[in-house]
Amino acid sequence: MSLRRFVAIVAIAASALSGLVAWAYPSRTDFRPPNPFWNGLGRFASEWHVARLRSLAQLPEDPRATAVVVIPYRGVAQADGERLRRYVDAGGVLVLLDDYGFGNHVLDALGLRLRLTGEPLVDPLFYQKNRRLPKITDLPALRAPSTMVLNHATSLAEASGATVLARSSAYSFLDLNGDGDWGEDEPRGPFPVAASVSLGKGTVAVIADPSLLINGTIELGDNRAFLRQVVRLAGERPQVFLDEAHLPAARLDVAKDAIGVAQSRVADPVTLLVLVVVALAAPVGTALFRRRRSSGPHA
Amino acid sequence: MTRRRVLAAGAALALGLATASPLAVSGGPAADRGRLIPHEDPAAAAADRDASLTMLLFQDAAAAVRALRLADARVLLAAIARASVPEDLQFLVEHEGGAIAEIANAIERVEAALSEAARLVRAGRRKDAAAVLSRARRLLARGRLATEDAVAGLRELAGRVGIAGLPERAPARRAYANAQGSLQQLLVLARTLAAAIARIERGDIGEVPRLLTTFRALVQTALLRTTFLRWSSPAVAYPGLPFSITGSVRAEDGLPVPRRLRVALDGGRLENTVVKGPFRLSLTVPSTTPLGPHALAVEVEAAGSYAGAAETHALEVTRAQVTVTAHGPRLAWLPGRMTVWGVASSALGFREAPTVEARLGSAAGLVPAAPGGTFRTSLDLPVSLALPGPQTAIVRVVPAEPWNAPAEADVPVFIVNVLTPGLVAAAVAPLALAGYARRRRSRWGGGPAAVGPLLPQAAAVRAASSEEAGIAVGASARTAVLALYWSAVRRIEQRTGARMLPHLTLREFQRTASHEAGPFADMTALAEAALYAPHAIGPDVVDTMQGLLRQVEAAGTREPS
């Protein structure tokens, strides 16, 4: 075997194996649908049959009976902000979940006064396991008694013109200095943690904790029921989209996405037919070429 | 073979790296990457063991019962049941909540019983009223027992959660103290009511309606709670510019009740709002407020069983200093144009462009400054006799905002009035011309001349003539006469010692140096004629002078000095 052929075979094998590993190895990145661990969105994505958007340019043209979930942990470009605005104006439901990311940029692009404070919400009396997992019992959207559990959430501000969907307890506070204990200078609750605002023909629902959707938190309390109520703002059985363009992404996720794109292209019937023809024709062609070479000038 | 082995090893290495790279760059769990995304696995989360803050709930519940806000108390007691408490403390917490609920029920039932008894008294059924009053007394006793139970239970709970080990100002410790305080006051209330009921039972059952009427007032009077007001404000404020005050309103029971809050400046209202606990208010001092010290007062209105509170701070109202830097030329001409430029700035900035006025005498220029505070204006300096010399142009900046103070800057300039040299020249020129003309005439023999200037002419003539007073060739008759006279003066000076001083006239010298009559006197007369006579001197006068000179020289020893 020639050296060139040997290297080519090894390179192809390495690439194929690498692709296989990248495809099979589970993602551990936060808020990724393929991530089956506690910080992924696997359960949310499968239960709600979420369609994944690699770009907001893929938003449906007719947004009625649809809801798009945005977790802006990466900067939101002006063009994307305008796309979301058009989407909501035309009747779509935007579910914006954020705590310490770029949620306020989105709210600004939508022209809303509602804001995320970005300060940690702590409840020393009503919590699940520890005070940074506060329990929310003031849930006008749900039948009492209901409990929602948050995970290192923040709170909303300037919610006077919005419909409050959930409010923390009067003993919660914003832990400005991060020590977990209430100081006299730290604002005390109750604070709105979820609210909705009508915009154009659509609605914007803002939840001050994207961790509500992760596998480890969605199971707690009545979180599922609350999410269901929020998504129902778009109708009884809306199509739910998840914006992946603004989620944190590791290289493994980029590789998985690329493999997914390739896979979807290969799955196309026309492309598949071409590949099959090439795969069948290549050995025949090679054999004919060799035969011609060996019979050569002596014929 | 060696080459193949190397290739195989390299291929295996590449294969391994290619396989491992996705795993290496995928990253570990979110927690391994730090707090980029702050959340944790609820299943693995560390559990909080600190139950001391349950005292906050008991503080609020007890305070609500004390304030007779029984519905609020029941909501809080229901919340206690949902509070996150370590398992080993759950029984204590539930028991304490139950005790406080029992107190609330007892108060409600006692009030209901008193109402029933009062109704029966008014209906004339005094015996039935007495029975109901007795039931009210028993309910009150049960309430008192429940209160004592609550006091003990709270003490037990405090011991279990380590309240005593907390700092004195820790919220949990203060909440515990407040809760015990509320329970103690409820015991006082129970004793007060029990005593009142006992008096009625011993006395007149007809007093029951009055007791019912005063029931709530009795409770509130016994249970008036102090309100704590704490707030801070800046020491300085500016007219028209908003400033903030922050603070908190807290009742001694710690219950977060909405309270009306008023803010006044020297009695004038700035704000009237409702706050609940911590507050932050934006206030604006009216633009017309005089500068200087003022009193800023915050008052919390009394509400129900909560006392009011008030506090006053000093507030200095001042204006921000505006700095003006102005420049101008060192020299300016009248009439002409003088440009002044510069920049104005304020520590608080300008929201609108300030107006800049430059003035020098009667000349003035008014312009708005540019957005950056720069300005440039020109002064048209008129023709004026009042302005020449060192002057000062005044630049005044008047801000549009009431919180910025006007400011001035001086621009020194030396004004040169073109008229002034002209006037001076016009005044001096005729004199100069006259002087020049006179000098010219005396040099060439025209017109009368003073003795002083004559002598230099005589001396010049003498210098131009011979030692023997000879007449210079081409000299005029007048010049010759004067030269001969000068020669005679020399002879007389040598002979008599008298000097022809500049202030002496010819006649005076003649009198000083010689007798009235004589040839020198004649020469003096002829010289005077040569000097002052309007007509020209003829050659015969020259001849006469020569003859007289010979006589003077000849009579030198004979004429007395």
Interface residues (C-beta under 8 A of the other chain):
Chain A: L3 F6 V7 V10 A11 A13 A14 S15 L17 S18 V21 A22 Y25 S27 R28 T29 D30 F31 F37 W38 N39 Y73 D99 Y100 P120 P124 L125 F126 Y127 Q128 K129 N130 R131 R132 L133 K135 T137 P145 T147 V149 N151 H152 S169 A170 Y171 W182 E184 P187 R188 S211 I214 G216 T217 L220 P248 A250 R251 L252 D253 A255
Chain B: L7 A11 A14 L15 A18 T19 S21 P22 L23 V25 S26 G27 G28 P29 A30 L36 I37 P38 H39 E40 D41 P42 A43 A44 A45 A46 A47 D48 D50 L53 T54 L56 L57 A79 R82 A83 S84 P171 S248 P256 G277 P278
